[in-house]
Amino acid sequence: MTPVQAIIAKELRTAFVSPIVYVVGAVFLLIYGFLAYLYVVNAGSQAVRLMQLQGAAPQLNLNELVFRPTFYSMAIILMLVLPILTMRVFAEERKLRTFELLMTCPIRMNEVIIGKFLALLFLYLGMLALTGIVPLILATYSSFDWNPVLTGYLGLVLMGALFLATGVLASAMTENQVVAAFLSFGFLLLVWLLGLLGSVLGDTPVGNTIAYLSFIDHYDRLVRGLVDSKDLIYYLSGIVLMLFFAHRVLDSQRWK
Amino acid sequence: MIEVQGVTKRYGDHTAIERVTFSVAKGEVLAFLGPNGAGKTSTMRILACYMPATEGTARVAGFDCFEQPLEVKRRIGYLPENPPLYQELTVTEYLTFVGRIKGMNAGELRSGLARVLERLALGSVRRRLIANLSRGYQQRVGLAQALLNDPPVLILDEPTLGLDPKQIIEIRELIKSLAGSHTVILSTHILPEATAVCQRVVIIHAGRIVAEDTPEQLSSRLRRSEKISVVVKTPPPDLADRFRALPGVLNVFASTETGGFLLECDLGRDLREELARFVVGNGWGLLELKTVSMTLEDVFLLLTQHEEGMEPREDGAEEARQETAPTQEPSST
């Protein structure tokens, strides 16, 4: 077993002992299920209304009526939920001095960071996989285009991974878990608002640059079914950058 | 095996240790003795590559702690001041995790685990959550972690903290049994511990090394005078003054109810014979006559109290060093 695998195994083990994962997972799935239900009911009532007007059963676009709004709402839910998942990852190690053990064992800092990030990613992917039940149920009762749903999930994976990397950085910056959660939440909210600023400024060089920096535009394209290497590179480089900063922050603390 | 050369560590304006220099030979057990806040933990953290020194070099097993930390980390077992335990893991899970990040393969891990569980008497709690263990068990799990891969160098920060007297003796025996095959540096503020376990003691105070020697030599060389205890059966009322009048006697402390006297005499002069003749010749009845040697505790207090009440580090430490300098010479060769 390599050191990275050892870190992943330990992180997953401790995650399932603490109540955080269960609470976060349950709340996440509950909100997701409620939202999906809301949009499905909304689609149903629209169908009834159209039937009364036209007198015949209409062909509803579930992609537009259910999946797209659900994916958009997910961005905000993840912004709230993922910082809770990431807050303890380094803050707790530092608070309880177990960080001293990691730093005096023959394991590199980047192995620790990558191991912890991957463990968080696995937890998140597990949560996400459970949401797959909604498209599966809908697929048995109606038909829709699977492609935008799958690219939407790709967007969720990439954006969520970026949120997780941001959370890892925030957790590396403090010993206090509440501060870590709030730092990553605040930062993500700011970057999201940056995207709104970009769209307000419109199609100008400044507006485009600002819009590019925010994660929301890139996610929007994936949800609409467009897979562009530009967007993939944005997320992957963002993840690497956040983890690199986390490395620098943790390294610099040893010098104080 | 361990070489520390002029190491200084500053946290902002605060200097934790200043120009600390010492070395530990292979197979030796060295105690780092000092009051709380003297800089013991800082020194150990530098040796364990947890943090870099501000100045100076530290080398373990020939590798520089700053240049080749991974090589150093492979060769050390480190027990920090607070045992670094994951409360939500069981003892076996925890030790397995530590073994894996120390790069042990499955076979090494199995034998290492069996060995430390047996040596530290952790077998009965190996399936329990660390959070539910008593302080003494937790400390031993911390030690087990350091010993797991049987490293040649052990850095133990207060290894007997939180243990009960029986466990303390067991851990001391364990550390003694490591001597010879392992190089051990341990810190403590408990003096008997240093005398019981270590071949050599480094006394550190306010970030500086104030003395370094074997426990026996430390106490003998820091005596300023020979001390002799005399117990007399029927002392005349003016015996203290009569003692004082003897050649070579510097000072006399008397406790009249027991008939006991403590005599301070010239250094390097044994007055026991003359005193015996003096007391017996006068027919007072000599009950007891013996030299009193300073315990390490006395030495420790003597060294660390010098600086108390003095102005911050700079001049205070200079003065302390001058005071100890003359007495250092005879025994250092």
Interface residues (C-beta under 8 A of the other chain):
Chain A: M1 P3 Q5 A6 I7 A9 K10 R13 T14 V17 S18 L96 R97 T98 F99 E100 L101 L102 M103 T104 C105 P106 I107 R108 R254 W255 K256
Chain B: Y11 G12 R45 A48 C49 Y50 M51 P52 L70 K73 R74 I76 Y78 P80 N82 P84 L85 Y86 Q87 E88 L89 E93 F97 V98 R100 I101 K102 G103 A106 Q145
